[in-house]
Amino acid sequence: MADEIQKFKVSIDGITIEVDPGTTILNAARKIGGDIVPPAMCYYSKLEGSGGKCRTCLVKVSKGSEKDPRPMPKLVASCRTTVMDGMEVMNITSPEVLDARKGVVEMLLINHPLDCPVCDQAGECKLQDLSYEHGTEQTRYEFERRSFERIDIGDKIQLHMNRCILCYRCVYTANQLTGKREHGIIYRGDHAEISTFIENALDNDFIGNVIDVCPVGALTDKTFRFKNRVWFTKPVDAHRDCPSCSGKVTLWYKGTDVIRVTGRKDEYDEVDEFICNTCRFEKKHTDDWVLEHPTDVSDQSVIASNHYHAFNPPPVIKEDAQLKEANIEQLARSEKLK
């Protein structure tokens, strides 16, 4: 009988858990769940090599291990740092981490415009959540922001570099899901941007997945663009017999119409299984799918605003005669001023 793999004990914000050797701090925190899970804008568990770009998942290691209990001298990226036996980690319990995360969000927002009212990603944007939780009222940046024109990098995908935070997710997706990669990061430093090779169009049966992995509104679905807000739609899990992919998707309904199709996502906004372009862009009729059940939506998500799991009508409001009389008097005074 093979020897059992020795587990490592790691404590995160005072909660101890046992994980396999080689597990990152971020994934150990995800096993615990809840508020102690660090945010991650670039890490994607389905994409090899992702992580270490955005620095939003910084944590403080107050104890390295049982053998070497010295703390790590600097904050570390939890998506890239593996646990050691006896390690103690501080996330939301560390003021230093929260202050650093606030600085990271301010840095991400230097060039990212807060155009949430006109962005299709509003309601599903992790940067929107981060800016609400850790952002500042105003930026200290005094220089002119970078500005780019919108680019159609395919007949159904639009790139708006003004919103890009250079998380590299779309690059890894194209590199690992398709036979050839036609886009990537060009230039360096504050001039770096996502672009296609000599303005080629992205043309591959799985390239639509770059829309799902983008954490902000930089890559958008042109077939859904400006059609509706996600909190006015009803997501429903469905499947079909697809020869190219698993065929397991989420249909987004507006009334009886399917206005968008996406891959199914978990609680960390990561796609469970990547889907093909045929399922995403061409199958937008209910009779194309076998409907399963309404998609589970977190109560903290704005998408849950129109989901009613239980019938709970509000109490009947009794008529207030005094208020009604006051309103009549106010209306009469207003009419005299006209």
C-alpha positions in Angstrom: 0.0 0.0 0.0 1.4 3.3 -1.0 2.2 5.8 1.7 -0.4 8.5 2.2 0.5 12.0 1.2 1.4 14.1 4.3 -0.9 17.0 4.6 0.3 20.5 5.5 -1.5 22.5 8.2 -1.9 26.2 7.4 -3.7 28.9 9.3 -5.4 31.7 7.5 -6.9 34.5 9.6 -7.0 32.1 12.5 -8.7 29.3 10.7 -6.6 26.1 10.3 -7.0 23.8 7.4 -5.1 20.8 6.0 -4.1 20.8 2.4 -1.8 18.9 0.0 1.8 20.0 -0.5 2.1 22.4 -3.4 -1.2 24.1 -2.7 -1.1 27.8 -3.0 -2.3 30.1 -0.2 -5.1 31.3 -2.4 -6.5 27.8 -3.1 -6.1 26.9 0.6 -8.2 30.0 1.4 -10.8 28.9 -1.2 -11.1 25.6 0.6 -12.2 27.5 3.7 -14.3 30.0 1.7 -16.0 33.1 2.9 -14.6 36.6 3.3 -11.0 35.4 4.0 -10.5 34.4 0.4 -8.2 37.0 -1.2 -9.6 38.6 -4.4 -7.9 37.6 -7.7 -8.2 39.5 -10.9 -5.6 37.6 -13.0 -5.4 34.1 -11.5 -7.6 31.5 -13.2 -7.5 28.0 -12.0 -8.3 26.6 -15.5 -5.4 28.4 -17.2 -1.9 27.2 -16.7 0.6 30.0 -15.8 -2.0 32.5 -14.8 -1.6 34.7 -11.7 1.0 37.0 -10.3 0.0 40.0 -12.5 -2.5 42.1 -10.7 -1.3 41.8 -7.0 -4.8 42.1 -5.6 -4.3 38.8 -3.7 -1.4 40.0 -1.5 -1.4 38.5 2.0 0.9 38.7 5.0 2.8 35.5 6.1 3.3 36.0 9.8 4.9 32.6 10.3 6.8 30.8 7.5 6.5 27.2 8.9 7.1 25.1 11.9 10.7 24.5 10.9 11.3 28.2 10.1 8.8 30.3 12.0 10.3 33.6 10.8 7.7 35.8 9.0 8.2 36.7 5.4 9.7 40.2 5.1 7.2 41.4 2.5 3.6 40.8 1.4 3.4 37.9 -1.0 1.0 37.1 -3.9 -1.2 34.3 -2.5 -1.9 32.9 -6.0 1.8 32.2 -6.5 3.0 31.3 -3.0 2.7 27.7 -1.9 1.9 26.7 1.7 4.3 25.2 4.2 3.5 23.0 7.2 2.6 25.3 10.1 2.4 28.5 8.0 0.3 31.3 9.4 -1.3 33.8 7.0 -3.1 37.1 7.6 -5.5 38.5 5.0 -8.4 40.6 6.2 -7.1 40.6 9.7 -4.0 42.5 8.6 -4.3 46.4 8.3 -1.1 46.3 6.2 -2.7 43.9 3.7 -5.9 46.1 3.4 -3.8 49.2 3.0 -1.7 47.6 0.2 -4.8 46.3 -1.5 -6.2 49.8 -1.5 -3.1 51.0 -3.2 -3.3 48.2 -5.8 -6.9 49.1 -6.6 -5.9 52.8 -7.0 -3.1 51.7 -9.4 -5.5 49.6 -11.4 -7.9 52.5 -11.7 -5.2 54.9 -13.0 -6.1 54.1 -16.6 -9.3 52.2 -16.1 -12.3 54.6 -16.6 -15.2 54.3 -14.2 -17.7 54.1 -17.0 -19.8 51.5 -15.3 -23.1 53.1 -16.4 -22.2 52.4 -20.1 -20.2 49.2 -19.7 -21.7 45.8 -20.5 -19.6 44.2 -17.7 -21.4 46.2 -15.0 -22.9 43.9 -12.4 -20.4 41.2 -13.2 -17.2 43.2 -12.9 -14.7 42.1 -10.1 -12.9 45.5 -10.4 -16.2 47.2 -9.7 -16.5 45.2 -6.5 -12.9 45.9 -5.5 -13.2 49.6 -6.1 -16.3 49.7 -3.9 -14.6 47.7 -1.1 -11.1 49.2 -1.3 -11.2 52.2 -3.6 -10.6 55.8 -2.7 -12.9 58.7 -3.3 -10.5 60.3 -5.7 -7.3 59.4 -7.5 -3.9 61.1 -6.8 -3.0 60.7 -10.5 -2.5 64.0 -12.2 -1.4 63.0 -15.7 -3.5 62.3 -18.8 -5.0 58.8 -18.9 -4.2 56.4 -21.7 -6.9 56.4 -24.4 -7.5 53.9 -27.2 -10.1 53.5 -29.9 -12.4 50.4 -29.8 -11.1 47.6 -32.1 -13.2 44.8 -33.6 -10.8 41.8 -33.2 -13.4 39.4 -34.7 -16.9 39.6 -36.1 -18.4 39.1 -32.7 -15.7 40.3 -30.3 -14.8 44.0 -29.5 -11.7 45.1 -27.6 -11.7 48.3 -25.6 -8.2 48.8 -24.3 -9.2 51.7 -22.1 -10.7 49.2 -19.6 -7.9 46.5 -19.8 -5.9 45.8 -16.7 -3.4 43.5 -18.4 -4.3 40.4 -16.5 -3.2 38.2 -19.5 -6.2 35.9 -19.1 -7.3 36.2 -22.7 -3.8 35.6 -23.9 -3.5 32.4 -21.9 -7.0 31.3 -23.1 -6.1 31.8 -26.8 -2.8 30.1 -26.3 -4.1 27.0 -24.5 -7.5 26.5 -26.1 -6.7 27.2 -29.7 -4.2 25.9 -32.2 -2.6 29.2 -32.8 -2.5 32.5 -30.9 -2.9 35.7 -32.9 -2.9 38.2 -30.1 -0.8 39.1 -27.0 0.9 42.0 -25.2 2.8 44.5 -27.3 5.1 47.2 -26.1 6.3 47.6 -22.5 5.7 49.4 -19.2 2.9 51.9 -19.3 2.7 51.6 -23.1 1.8 47.8 -22.9 -1.5 46.8 -24.5 -3.4 43.8 -25.8 -3.4 43.7 -29.6 -3.7 41.2 -32.5 -0.8 40.4 -34.8 -0.9 43.1 -37.5 -4.6 43.7 -36.8 -5.6 40.1 -37.6 -9.1 39.0 -36.6 -9.4 36.3 -33.9 -10.9 33.4 -35.7 -11.2 30.1 -33.8 -14.0 27.9 -32.7 -13.2 28.5 -29.0 -12.0 32.1 -29.1 -15.2 33.4 -27.7 -14.0 32.2 -24.3 -11.8 35.3 -24.0 -15.0 37.2 -23.3 -15.9 35.0 -20.3 -12.4 35.1 -18.7 -12.0 38.9 -19.0 -12.6 40.3 -15.4 -13.5 43.7 -16.7 -15.3 45.1 -19.8 -12.3 45.2 -22.1 -13.5 42.2 -24.2 -17.2 42.2 -24.9 -19.7 40.2 -26.9 -20.9 42.3 -29.9 -24.1 40.2 -30.2 -25.1 41.3 -26.6 -23.5 44.8 -26.6 -25.9 47.4 -25.2 -28.9 45.1 -25.4 -29.6 44.9 -21.7 -28.3 45.0 -18.1 -27.6 41.7 -16.5 -29.7 42.5 -13.4 -32.8 42.7 -15.7 -32.1 39.2 -17.1 -32.8 35.7 -15.8 -29.9 33.2 -16.1 -30.9 29.6 -16.6 -28.6 26.5 -16.8 -29.1 24.5 -20.0 -27.3 21.9 -22.2 -27.3 20.5 -25.7 -25.6 17.7 -27.5 -22.6 19.6 -29.0 -19.9 17.7 -31.0 -17.3 20.4 -30.2 -17.7 21.1 -26.5 -19.6 19.9 -23.4 -22.6 22.0 -24.4 -23.2 23.1 -20.8 -24.0 26.8 -20.7 -26.0 29.5 -19.0 -28.8 31.1 -21.0 -29.6 34.7 -20.2 -33.2 35.5 -20.7 -35.0 38.8 -21.2 -38.6 37.8 -21.2 -38.8 34.8 -23.6 -35.8 35.7 -25.6 -32.3 34.4 -25.1 -30.1 37.5 -25.5 -26.8 35.9 -24.4 -25.1 32.6 -23.9 -22.1 32.1 -21.6 -20.2 29.3 -20.0 -21.2 28.2 -16.5 -19.3 29.9 -13.8 -18.4 29.0 -10.2 -18.5 31.2 -7.1 -15.1 32.7 -8.1 -16.4 33.7 -11.5 -14.4 31.0 -13.3 -15.8 29.0 -16.2 -16.4 25.4 -15.3 -16.0 24.2 -18.9 -15.1 26.2 -21.9 -17.7 26.3 -24.7 -17.5 26.7 -28.5 -18.5 29.6 -30.6 -21.4 27.7 -32.0 -23.0 27.4 -28.6 -22.2 30.9 -27.6 -23.2 32.9 -30.7 -25.4 30.8 -32.9 -27.7 28.9 -30.5 -30.0 31.6 -29.1 -33.4 29.9 -29.2 -34.9 28.0 -26.4 -35.7 25.0 -28.6 -31.9 24.6 -29.2 -31.4 23.7 -25.6 -32.6 21.4 -22.8 -33.4 23.7 -19.9 -32.3 22.4 -16.4 -32.9 25.0 -13.6 -32.4 28.6 -12.8 -28.7 29.5 -12.3 -27.7 29.8 -8.6 -26.8 33.4 -8.0 -25.1 34.8 -4.9 -27.4 36.9 -2.7 -24.7 39.6 -2.7 -24.7 39.9 -6.5 -26.8 42.6 -8.2 -28.0 39.9 -10.6 -30.0 38.4 -7.7 -32.1 41.5 -7.4 -34.8 40.0 -9.7 -34.6 36.5 -8.4 -37.4 35.5 -6.0 -36.8 32.1 -4.4 -39.8 32.5 -2.0 -43.0 34.4 -2.3 -42.8 37.1 0.3 -45.2 40.0 -0.5 -44.7 43.2 1.3 -47.3 44.2 4.0 -50.2 46.3 3.0 -49.6 50.0 3.7 -52.4 51.6 5.5 -53.7 54.9 4.2 -52.4 57.9 6.0 -55.2 60.6 6.0 -53.0 63.3 7.5 -50.3 62.7 4.9 -52.8 62.7 2.1 -54.2 66.1 3.3 -50.7 67.6 3.4 -50.0 66.4 -0.1 -53.3 68.1 -1.4 -52.2 71.4 0.3 -48.8 71.2 -1.2 -50.2 70.5 -4.7 -52.5 73.6 -4.3 -49.6 75.8 -3.4 -47.6 74.5 -6.4 -50.5 75.2 -8.8 -50.5 78.9 -7.7 -46.9 79.3 -8.6 -47.4 78.1 -12.1 
